[in-house]
């Protein structure tokens, strides 16, 4: 029961037909249970582990996602790279619904989430100056370009607590900060992946213009746009996995060096 690449995705992406020779495993970790059973299988010639972030029935609120257990479980399975599709609202006119954003920075507005594995005997001062794996991002950007999929190669993601959407005042404030998109799941997922010395990159799909454009954010509209984006996300994931070299050339595998006093 081993895998090279992990995919942490929403329920819209959950498709057992995407993988071949699948089996499900249920794991426990020192941090509790992951969001759901993990599906193992083959994709583009590589062993892949798929984990639905909110559970298969989308029953887990963003704040309640046990990201420590999710990341730890993937590492237990041997995963070294994580692709993390998610949905976001746009804070800029040019980031249109239907577009894909390869986020490279984040602003954390969450307050209730544990962001470290090291909470007792050690303190880990992990660096997230560049929170995404550069090798993964380069691969994803190149794939989207080659496939002709509308995508933005950079983006700053404001992570809010949720599950409620932003007020108009909040949305306008985020725009003044220079942020590009807003969502609820990137933090602490990407921070924990860095602590676990895993490569991590998110594939953010824009579903709406948040509320700064005087348009009420509606779950039905978000789901409709998300479904339209799913096939493009799948195409990017399949091709990216096929292109990734066996050995990592980034520094993610040594992220803990110098992180402890």
C-alpha positions, 0 to 999 in steps of 0.5 A: 500500500504505497503511492508516489503522488497524493491528490487532495480534492473536493467531492467534485473531483472524486471519480474512481474511474480516473484511477486503475487497479484501485483499492481503498485503505482506511488509516489512523494517525497520531492526529486522528482519522483523515477526512475519509478512506484513501483510494489507491490506484494507478494514473499515468503510470504512477501510484496515486493516493486520492483523499477527498478533503471534505469527505466523499459526502462533503460533510466536513466544514473547512475549519473541521478538516483534519489537515494534520491527519490528511497530510500525515496519512499521505506521508505514511503511504510514501507520498512525496508530492501532493496536488491539491485542487480547490475552488476559489472566488475571484477578487480581480476582474481578470480572474474570471469564473472558469479560469484556473489559478496556480497560486504562489502566495497566501494571506492567512485569515484563519484563527481556529486551525492547528498549523503544526505537527510540532505542538509538544516537545519541539517548536518548528519554525517552518519557512513558507516564504515560497509556500508552493513547490516550484517544480510542481508549479512549473509543471502545472503551468506548462501543462495548462499552456500546452493544453490551451486551458485558461490559467493564471501562473501566479496568484495570492490566495486569502484563506478565510475561516468559513464556512460563511462567505465574505461580507462586501466590506471584507471582499473589498478589503482583500482587494486593497491588499493586492490579493487575487482569490479567496478560499477556505482550505489552503491553510494549514494544508500547504503549511503542513505539507511543507513541515512533512517535507512534501512537494505541494501545489494547488490547482485553484478553480475560479467559480465566482467573483466573491461579493465585491462585484455586487453579485450575491455568491450562490452555492448553486452557481458555484457548483455549476461552474465547478462542474464545468471546470472539473474536466480541465482539472482532471486533464491537467492532473493526468498530464502533470503526473505523467510529466513529473520526473521520478526524482525531485529537483526542488528543496521541499525534501529538506524543508526541516533543515534549520527549522528547529532551535 
